[in-house]
Amino acid sequence: MLAVRRALAVGAHPDDVELSAGGLVAGWAAAGVHVELAFLTSGQLGSSDPDVDPAELGRLREAEAGAAAEVLGAARAHFMGQMDGRLEASVELRHRLARLIREVRPDVVAGHDPWRRWLLHPDHRAAGLVTVDAAVVAREVLLDLGGPPAHRAHTMLLWGTDEPDEVVDISAVLDVKLAALAAHASQLPDKAETARRVLTWAAAVGAPYGLAAAEAFHTLDLRGR
Protein backbone atom coordinates (compact mmCIF):
# COMPACT_ATOMS: atom_id res chain seq x y z
CA MET A 1 0.00 0.00 0.00
CA LEU A 2 1.28 3.47 -0.83
CA ALA A 3 2.57 5.74 1.92
CA VAL A 4 -0.02 8.51 2.06
CA ARG A 5 -0.63 11.31 4.55
CA ARG A 6 -2.50 13.69 2.23
CA ALA A 7 -4.37 12.93 -1.00
CA LEU A 8 -6.43 14.64 -3.70
CA ALA A 9 -8.91 12.84 -5.98
CA VAL A 10 -10.09 14.66 -9.13
CA GLY A 11 -13.22 13.73 -11.08
CA ALA A 12 -14.79 15.18 -14.20
CA HIS A 13 -18.28 15.16 -12.63
CA PRO A 14 -19.88 14.70 -9.23
CA ASP A 15 -20.07 10.91 -8.56
CA ASP A 16 -17.02 10.01 -10.73
CA VAL A 17 -14.71 9.78 -7.71
CA GLU A 18 -17.26 7.86 -5.67
CA LEU A 19 -17.97 5.32 -8.39
CA SER A 20 -14.36 4.59 -9.33
CA ALA A 21 -12.42 5.36 -6.15
CA GLY A 22 -14.94 5.68 -3.34
CA GLY A 23 -13.46 2.70 -1.56
CA LEU A 24 -9.94 4.08 -1.90
CA VAL A 25 -11.01 7.45 -0.47
CA ALA A 26 -13.02 5.89 2.36
CA GLY A 27 -10.13 3.59 3.27
CA TRP A 28 -7.69 6.48 3.28
CA ALA A 29 -9.95 8.62 5.47
CA ALA A 30 -10.54 5.75 7.90
CA ALA A 31 -6.75 5.38 8.21
CA GLY A 32 -6.34 9.05 9.09
CA VAL A 33 -5.29 10.33 5.67
CA HIS A 34 -6.29 13.92 4.89
CA VAL A 35 -8.28 13.57 1.66
CA GLU A 36 -9.79 16.30 -0.49
CA LEU A 37 -11.90 15.91 -3.63
CA ALA A 38 -12.15 18.11 -6.71
CA PHE A 39 -14.85 18.06 -9.37
CA LEU A 40 -14.00 19.86 -12.59
CA THR A 41 -17.63 20.27 -13.70
CA SER A 42 -20.85 20.30 -11.70
CA GLY A 43 -22.56 17.73 -13.92
CA GLN A 44 -24.97 20.30 -15.31
CA LEU A 45 -26.05 18.04 -18.19
CA GLY A 46 -26.74 14.95 -16.10
CA SER A 47 -30.41 14.55 -16.93
CA SER A 48 -32.52 13.11 -19.73
CA ASP A 49 -35.29 15.62 -19.00
CA PRO A 50 -35.12 18.44 -21.59
CA ASP A 51 -36.98 20.79 -19.23
CA VAL A 52 -34.37 20.65 -16.46
CA ASP A 53 -32.44 23.87 -15.84
CA PRO A 54 -28.73 22.95 -16.14
CA ALA A 55 -27.65 25.59 -13.62
CA GLU A 56 -30.15 24.34 -11.06
CA LEU A 57 -29.10 20.74 -11.68
CA GLY A 58 -25.46 21.73 -11.22
CA ARG A 59 -26.24 23.25 -7.84
CA LEU A 60 -28.10 20.09 -6.82
CA ARG A 61 -25.24 17.87 -7.89
CA GLU A 62 -22.72 19.98 -6.02
CA ALA A 63 -24.83 19.55 -2.89
CA GLU A 64 -24.96 15.79 -3.49
CA ALA A 65 -21.20 15.64 -3.98
CA GLY A 66 -20.64 17.60 -0.79
CA ALA A 67 -22.83 15.16 1.13
CA ALA A 68 -21.05 12.18 -0.44
CA ALA A 69 -17.64 13.64 0.43
CA GLU A 70 -18.71 13.94 4.06
CA VAL A 71 -19.84 10.29 4.07
CA LEU A 72 -16.48 9.19 2.65
CA GLY A 73 -14.62 11.18 5.28
CA ALA A 74 -13.07 13.66 2.87
CA ALA A 75 -12.08 16.97 4.42
CA ARG A 76 -13.38 19.12 1.56
CA ALA A 77 -14.92 19.03 -1.91
CA HIS A 78 -13.78 21.63 -4.44
CA PHE A 79 -15.84 22.62 -7.49
CA MET A 80 -13.84 24.02 -10.39
CA GLY A 81 -16.77 25.54 -12.27
CA GLN A 82 -16.26 24.05 -15.74
CA MET A 83 -19.23 23.31 -17.99
CA ASP A 84 -20.36 19.71 -18.28
CA GLY A 85 -19.90 18.43 -21.84
CA ARG A 86 -17.40 21.17 -22.70
CA LEU A 87 -14.47 20.21 -20.52
CA GLU A 88 -11.09 20.89 -22.11
CA ALA A 89 -7.56 20.25 -20.87
CA SER A 90 -6.73 23.92 -21.29
CA VAL A 91 -3.65 25.66 -19.92
CA GLU A 92 -5.91 27.86 -17.79
CA LEU A 93 -7.58 24.87 -16.11
CA ARG A 94 -4.21 23.09 -15.80
CA HIS A 95 -2.84 26.04 -13.86
CA ARG A 96 -5.94 26.37 -11.67
CA LEU A 97 -5.75 22.69 -10.76
CA ALA A 98 -1.99 22.91 -10.22
CA ARG A 99 -2.61 25.78 -7.81
CA LEU A 100 -5.11 23.60 -5.94
CA ILE A 101 -2.52 20.81 -5.78
CA ARG A 102 -0.07 23.29 -4.27
CA GLU A 103 -2.70 24.28 -1.71
CA VAL A 104 -3.71 20.72 -0.76
CA ARG A 105 -0.10 19.39 -1.01
CA PRO A 106 -1.06 15.75 -1.58
CA ASP A 107 1.34 12.83 -1.56
CA VAL A 108 -0.95 11.09 -4.06
CA VAL A 109 -3.25 12.50 -6.76
CA ALA A 110 -5.97 10.20 -8.13
CA GLY A 111 -7.96 10.71 -11.32
CA HIS A 112 -9.25 9.34 -14.62
CA ASP A 113 -6.89 7.39 -16.88
CA PRO A 114 -6.94 9.46 -20.10
CA TRP A 115 -5.11 6.75 -22.07
CA ARG A 116 -7.66 4.00 -21.58
CA ARG A 117 -8.46 2.40 -24.93
CA TRP A 118 -11.81 3.39 -26.37
CA LEU A 119 -12.62 5.79 -23.56
CA LEU A 120 -15.63 7.43 -25.13
CA HIS A 121 -16.52 10.21 -22.70
CA PRO A 122 -14.68 13.38 -23.79
CA ASP A 123 -14.98 14.95 -20.33
CA HIS A 124 -13.30 11.92 -18.75
CA ARG A 125 -10.44 12.05 -21.26
CA ALA A 126 -9.98 15.78 -20.72
CA ALA A 127 -10.18 15.41 -16.94
CA GLY A 128 -7.51 12.73 -16.93
CA LEU A 129 -5.16 14.73 -19.12
CA VAL A 130 -5.52 17.97 -17.20
CA THR A 131 -5.05 16.18 -13.87
CA VAL A 132 -1.81 14.55 -15.04
CA ASP A 133 -0.62 17.84 -16.52
CA ALA A 134 -1.47 19.76 -13.36
CA ALA A 135 0.35 17.29 -11.12
CA VAL A 136 3.45 17.73 -13.27
CA VAL A 137 3.45 21.53 -13.52
CA ALA A 138 2.56 21.98 -9.82
CA ARG A 139 6.15 21.02 -9.02
CA GLU A 140 7.76 23.64 -11.27
CA VAL A 141 9.49 26.06 -8.91
CA LEU A 142 9.75 28.86 -11.47
CA LEU A 143 6.08 28.69 -12.46
CA ASP A 144 4.33 31.45 -10.50
CA LEU A 145 0.67 30.55 -10.07
CA GLY A 146 0.05 32.79 -7.10
CA GLY A 147 -0.42 31.22 -3.71
CA PRO A 148 1.64 28.40 -2.18
CA PRO A 149 5.04 27.30 -3.51
CA ALA A 150 5.68 24.37 -5.83
CA HIS A 151 4.69 20.90 -4.66
CA ARG A 152 5.64 17.45 -5.95
CA ALA A 153 3.21 14.59 -5.33
CA HIS A 154 5.08 11.30 -5.34
CA THR A 155 2.41 9.20 -7.11
CA MET A 156 -0.63 9.40 -9.35
CA LEU A 157 -3.31 6.72 -9.28
CA LEU A 158 -5.40 6.45 -12.45
CA TRP A 159 -8.76 4.70 -12.34
CA GLY A 160 -10.66 3.13 -15.23
CA THR A 161 -7.36 1.78 -16.52
CA ASP A 162 -6.48 -1.04 -18.91
CA GLU A 163 -3.25 -1.73 -17.01
CA PRO A 164 -3.90 -1.92 -13.26
CA ASP A 165 -0.88 -2.35 -11.03
CA GLU A 166 -2.31 -1.12 -7.72
CA VAL A 167 -5.26 -3.13 -6.42
CA VAL A 168 -6.94 -1.88 -3.26
CA ASP A 169 -9.00 -4.11 -0.99
CA ILE A 170 -12.24 -2.19 -0.28
CA SER A 171 -14.14 -4.99 1.48
CA ALA A 172 -14.12 -3.16 4.82
CA VAL A 173 -15.46 0.10 3.37
CA LEU A 174 -17.98 -1.12 0.80
CA ASP A 175 -20.85 0.09 2.95
CA VAL A 176 -19.29 3.56 3.08
CA LYS A 177 -18.86 3.64 -0.69
CA LEU A 178 -22.50 2.63 -1.18
CA ALA A 179 -23.69 5.24 1.32
CA ALA A 180 -21.73 7.92 -0.54
CA LEU A 181 -23.25 6.87 -3.85
CA ALA A 182 -26.70 6.99 -2.27
CA ALA A 183 -26.17 10.72 -1.79
CA HIS A 184 -26.26 11.09 -5.60
CA ALA A 185 -30.00 10.55 -5.79
CA SER A 186 -30.41 12.62 -8.96
CA GLN A 187 -28.13 10.24 -10.86
CA LEU A 188 -28.55 6.94 -9.02
CA PRO A 189 -32.16 6.83 -7.77
CA ASP A 190 -32.36 3.03 -7.55
CA LYS A 191 -30.17 2.22 -4.53
CA ALA A 192 -30.65 -1.53 -4.89
CA GLU A 193 -29.55 -1.53 -8.53
CA THR A 194 -26.60 0.72 -7.73
CA ALA A 195 -25.54 -1.63 -4.95
CA ARG A 196 -25.87 -4.64 -7.24
CA ARG A 197 -23.72 -3.03 -9.94
CA VAL A 198 -21.05 -1.81 -7.53
CA LEU A 199 -20.81 -5.14 -5.74
CA THR A 200 -20.55 -6.97 -9.07
CA TRP A 201 -17.79 -4.64 -10.32
CA ALA A 202 -15.87 -4.79 -7.06
CA ALA A 203 -16.05 -8.58 -6.91
CA ALA A 204 -14.86 -8.90 -10.53
CA VAL A 205 -11.90 -6.61 -9.89
CA GLY A 206 -10.95 -8.41 -6.69
CA ALA A 207 -11.40 -12.01 -7.85
CA PRO A 208 -8.02 -12.44 -9.63
CA TYR A 209 -6.27 -11.29 -6.45
CA GLY A 210 -8.29 -13.33 -3.97
CA LEU A 211 -10.15 -10.28 -2.70
CA ALA A 212 -13.89 -10.12 -2.10
CA ALA A 213 -14.08 -6.52 -3.32
CA ALA A 214 -11.47 -4.23 -4.81
CA GLU A 215 -10.73 -1.13 -6.88
CA ALA A 216 -7.85 -1.06 -9.36
CA PHE A 217 -5.55 1.72 -10.51
CA HIS A 218 -2.52 2.37 -12.68
CA THR A 219 0.33 4.11 -10.87
CA LEU A 220 2.55 6.86 -12.20
CA ASP A 221 5.68 7.49 -10.14
CA LEU A 222 6.24 11.25 -10.21
CA ARG A 223 9.42 11.34 -8.17
CA GLY A 224 11.85 10.84 -11.01
CA ARG A 225 9.91 12.42 -13.86
N, C-alpha and C positions, 0 to 999 in steps of 0.2 A: 504494500500500500504506500502511496506517495506521502512524503512528509509535508504536511499542510497545516499552517496556522491561520492563514487568511486566504479566501478564494472569491472569485467573481465568475458568475455564470451568465452568459449573454445569449438571449433568444431573439429571433426575429419578431415574434408575436407573444402576447400573453398566452400561456399554457405550453409553449414550446419547451421551456426548461423543465416544467413539471412532468411532461410526458416522457421526455428522453433522458432526463437526469434528476428527476425528483428524488429517487432513492439515494443517489450520490449526495445531493444537497442535504437531505434529511440525515443521512449517516454522518456527514461532516459536522452538521450543527449539533447532533447528539454527542459527538466526541469533543465538543468545545471549540470547533473551528469557527472563526468569524466569517460568515458567508454573506455576500451581497449579490443581488440579481439585477440585471439590466435588460430591458425590453426595448428594442429599437423602434418598433411601431406599437401602436395601441390596438391593433387588430380591428381597425375601423370598418373593414369590409367583410367581417366574419358573420355574415347572415345571408340566407337565401331569400329573405323578405325584401322586395324592392322598395317598400315603403319605410324601411328603417332609416333613421337619420344616422349617417356614419359618425358624426361627431358625438352624438349621444351614446352610440354603441361603444365608441372608443373610451368614453368616460366610464361606462359600465365595466368594460373589460379591464381597465386599469384598477378599478375597485376590486374586481375578482382576483386579479393578480396580486394585489396587496394583501388580500385575505389569505391567498394560497401561500405567499411568502411567509406570512406569520405562522401558518400551520407547519411549514417545513422547518421553521426555526431560523430563517434568514434574518439578518439584522436590518436590511433595507431593500426596497425595490426601486430602481431608477427607471424613468420613462424618458426615452430620448426624442420623442416627438416626431418621428418620421411617419410618412403616410403609408399605410398598408397598401400593398400592390405596386408601390412605386419605389421601393427601397433600392438604393444604389450604393455601391462601395466607393463613395466619393472621398476625396481628400478631406473635405470639411468634416464629414462624419467620422472618418478615420482619426482626425485630430481631436474631435470631441470625445470619442471613446478612449483614445490614448490618455487624454486628460483625466477621465474618470478612473482609468487604471492607475494613474499616478496618485489619485486621491485615495483609492481603496487599498492600493499596494498589496495585491494578492501574490501569494506564492504560485498559485495555479489559476489559469483562466480556462473556462470551459465554454464550448460553443458548437455550432453546426460544422460538420465536415463539408467544406465547399467542393471537395474533389470527389465526392461520392459519384460513382457511375450512374448516369440516368437520373440524377436528382432534378426533378421537374420544377419544383417551386422556385421561382426566381428570387423571392425574398429570402429563402433559406440559403441559396447560393451566395447572394450578396451579403447576408449577415455573416456567414462563415468567413468570407474573404475579408470583410472589414474588421472582423474580430482578430483574425490572424495578423493583419496589417497593423492594427492598433497596438497589439501586444509587442510587435517588433519595434515600432517607432516610439513607443512609450519609454524605451530605454535609452534613446538618443540624447545624450547630455546637452548637445548644442542646439537641440530643437526646443525653442521657447514656446510653450503652449499656454503660458500663464498658469499660476497656481503652483502645486508641489513640484519638486525636482524629479528628474528621470527615475524610472523604476523598471527593474528587470524581473519579471516572473520567471520561475525556473522551468515551468512546464505548461503546455496547453493540452487539454483533453477535448477531443473532437467526437461528438456523438453522431449517430446515423452513419457510421463508417463501414466501408467494405473490408477494412483491414484492422480489426480490433486487436489491441495488444495489452489493454488494461481492462480486466473484467472485475466488476465490483459486486460483491454479495450484498443484495438489498433485502434479504429475507426478513431481517429484524425490523425493517422500516417500511415494509410494503403497506401497512395500514396508514402510515403517515403520508406516503405518496398518494394513496387513494383518497385520503381526506383532503389533500391539497387539490387534487383534480376535481373533487366534488364542489370546490369553491367556484369552478368555471361553469356555472350552471347555464350560461347563455350558449356555450359551445358543446357541453357534454351533459345534456339534461337527463339522460338515462344512466343513472349511477350503476345499476346492475350490469348493463352492457359494457360500460367503461371498465368496470372491475374485471369482467370476463376477458376483455381484450388485453388489459394490462397484465393480468395474471398469465395469460397465454404467451404474450411476448416475453415476459420476464422468465418464465419457465423454459422457453425455447432458447433464450440466450444463455441461461445457466446450465442447461442439460449437458453440453459437451465438457463442462468443467466440474461436474458433480455438484452443482449448486441448485437449490430449489428455485431461486429467483435471482436474476442478475441484470445489470446494465453493462454495456460494453462501449469502449472508447478507443480511439487511436491517440497515442501520445506524440507530442512534438517536444523535444528537449530544447529549450531556448537558451541554455547556459552557454553553449559554444557556438551559437549562430549569430 
